[in-house]
Amino acid sequence: MPNEIENGRASFAYERVLAVSTEKSEKYAKDYRALVRSFPVMIQTNGFGASVAFLFSKKKNNQHEAVYNDISKWLKEQKLIDNELMEAITKQTRNGYRRMTNETMALLIWMKRFAEGMIEGESSEKQSC
């Protein structure tokens, strides 16, 4: 079962990033890539609720709204929430909050990797390995 969940995360993340990389402008895609790359650190630094609240407050910026909606849709598919994401966060138990945080971080790992591979970054961001 854990492998099915991981494959589901990968598939969901791939579809979301593919849609951005093929259907949106280059600038939009680069901004989305930058946000997806930085969001896990934001969660680790500020906490899950505060970070999602940041996305919620910036929903007029399409990339922020896209990431917020992606997280929300994934958590709904995993049956961790059944209503609006921000509302669900404010009404969660400690264990529910932790599960939402862990599931979001696992999803973002896949989104970050796919975004790095599918969306060209700025030349100053390129790293050699």
N, C-alpha and C positions, 0 to 999 in steps of 0.2 A: 504493500500500500504506500509506503513512503516514496518509492520510486515513481508511482503514478502521480503523486502530488507534485514531486519535483518536475516531472515531465510536463505536467499541466501548467506549472509556473513558467517553465521555459517556453512552451507553446504560446501562452497568453502574452508573455513579454515580447516574444518575437513578432507576433501579429500587431501589437501596439506600436512597436518601434518601426516595423515595416511600413505601416500606414503613414507614420510621420515622415519617414525617409522618402516615400514615393509620392505622397499626395500633397505635401506642404512645400512652401518655398525653402530655399537653401538657408536663409537667415532664420526662419522659424525652426527648421530642423537643428541648426547649430545651437540655438538658444535652448531648445528642448534637450539636446545632448548635454549641454552644460548643466542644466537643472537636474537631470537624472544622475549625472556624475556627482554632483555636490549634495544631493538630498540625503543620502545615507549618513554623511558626516553631520549634516544639520540635525538629523534625528538623534545621533549619538551625543551631540553637544547640547541641544536644547530640549530634547525629549520628544516623544512621538506626538503628543497632543499639541504642543506649541508649534511644532514644525508643520503639522497638518493645518493648524489655524493660520499659519503664514500663507500656505497655498490657498486656503479659503479666502483670505483677505486680498489676495492678488488674482482672483478668478477672472478679472477683466483682461489680464494678460493671458493670452490663449495657451501658452506653454504651461503655466501654472494650473490653469483649469484642466488641461489634458492630463497632467500627472495626478491631480486630485481625483479626476474621474476614473483614471486607470486604477488607482488604489481602491477607490470606492467599489468599482465593479468587481475587482478581484476579491475583496473581502466579502461582498455579497455572494459571489459564486462559492466561496468557502463556507458560507453560512455563519460568518462571524458577526455580521450586521444584517439588519433587515430594514433599516431606514436610512436617512441621510447620514453621511459619514461623520460630520462634525457633531451632530446630535448624539450619535451612537457613542462617540468617544467620551462625551460628557456624562453619559449614563452607564458606563462600563464598570464592572467589578474589577478588582485588582488583577485577577487571573485573566479576565476577558481582555483587559487593556494590554497585558503582557502578550497574550496570544496574537492580538492585532498588530502589535509592534513587531513581534518576531516574524509573522507572516509577511508584513510589508517589507521588512528588511530583506527577507529571502527573495521576494519578488523583485525588489530594486537591484539586487545583485545581478539578476538576469537582464533586467532592462538596461542597466549600466553597460554590461558587456556587449549586448546587441547594439546599443547606441554607439559605442566606441567603434564597433566593426562596420556598421551600416551608414553612419553619418560622418562625413569628413569633418574633422576639427580644424581649428586654426593651426597654421604652421608652427607657431610658438608652443602649442600644446603637444606636438608630436614628440614621443619619447622613443629612444632606441632601446631595444632589449635583445 
